[in-house]
Amino acid sequence: MIGIVVKDGESVDSALKRFKRECVNAGIQSEIKRREFFEKPSQRKKRKREAAIRKREKKRLMMLRKERQL
């Protein structure tokens, strides 16, 4: 669970900003968005497969760019 300790003399705005930053770093917002609706197992597999394809293609393009620079 995310929690912050408000320091002496710290404004509420800055404490809230730190809390929001911690939530983003922990991936809470993306987790909430992902769990907002039920996702069938077949859809989950499809999403993961597509993400793997995107990741592989991005890696391939980075390797090509790196080869061109040499």
PyMOL commands that set and color helices and strands:
alter all, ss='L'
color gray80, all
select helices_A, chain A and resi 12-26+28-34+41-69
alter helices_A, ss='H'
color red, helices_A
deselect
rebuild
show_as cartoon
